[in-house]
Amino acid sequence: MLALVELFADTSAAHIIDRHAVTIAASAPEDQLLAVLDEVILTLDTNDAVPISAEIACLEGGGVRAILALAETESLTNTGPVPKAIARSELLVRTDGDGVSARFLVDV
């Protein structure tokens, strides 16, 4: 998630002002990642805050809960265009013994 935000903002001086929780239903890992990234973009569009980190926890039944840490926009430096969507066609999630890696294409 931070990789998405760092496309358009320098977060080094960010001040966390709030947290926002979202629950994602059980589905394929790609769909869950897309739902979290869509929530980040929705938050950018509807709040005066920018998600700068996320705590993700697996839920019983296969869903996930994401808690997004929100920073005040004034504490960030804009470095590029704000994303408008995530392209589903290039979405890839891999899980191995070292953790999870993901690849996604951002539409601006």
N, C-alpha and C positions, 0 to 999 in steps of 0.2 A: 504494500500500500504506500509506503514511504517513497518507493521508486516512482509511483504515479504522481505524487505531490511534488517531488523534486524536479519533475519536468517543467514546472511553471513557477516554483517558489523556492527561495532559500529559507530553510527552516532553522538555521543555526541560532537565531535569536528569538525563537518562538516562545510564547507564553501560553501555557495551557489554561483555558478559562472554563472548560466544561467537558463533560463526557457524554456520549450518546450511545445507547445500546440498541442493537438490532439482532433479531433472531431470524436465522435462515433455516428453512425447512430441509429435511433430508432430501438429498439429490446427488447427482454426480459431482465430484470435486470441482470440475470446470464450471458447473452451474452455480455452485456455492461461491466460488471465487468471483464470478461475474456479478452475483448478487451483492457481494461486499463492495466491489469496485463501483457498481451502479449506485450504491448507497453513498459512497464518497462523492460521486459526481452530483447526486441529488442534494447532498449537504452543501456543496459549493454553490449550487444554484439557488438554494432557499434560505441559507443562513449567512450571517456576517461572521463566519468562522470557517477554518480550514482543518480537516482531519489530518493530523500529522503522525499518528501512530494508531495501532490497533492491537488489542489483546483478543485472540481467538481461542475459544474453548469448544471442544466437542460436547454435544449433548446426547443424552440417552435417546436412542432411536435414530441417530444418524445426522441430526441437524447440528448447526453451529451457532454460537452466540459471539458476536463481535462487539467489543466496546471500543468506540472510536474516541481518541483524545483530540479535543478541538482547541485550536489556537486562534487567538484574535488575529484578524487579518492585518491589523496595523503593525504586528510584531514580525511580519514576513516581508521579504523583498521579492517583488514580482520579477521572474527571470524568463518568462515565456507565456505563450497563450494557454489559457485555462482549458482543460479537456472538456469535451461535450459528450463523449460516448466511448465505449469499449467495443471494438469490432469482435464479434463472436467467431468469425472465420479463422482468426489466428490464435485463438485461446488454447493454451496447453498447460496442464498441471502434471507434475511428476512427483511421486513420493518414493523415497528410498530410505536406507538406514540413517542417512545424515539429515533428513528432514524433508521439506517440501520446496520445490522450485516451480516457478511459473513463468510463462511468456504470454504477453498480450499486446495487441496493437491498439493504440490510442488515437481516437479521432478528435481533432481540434477544430 
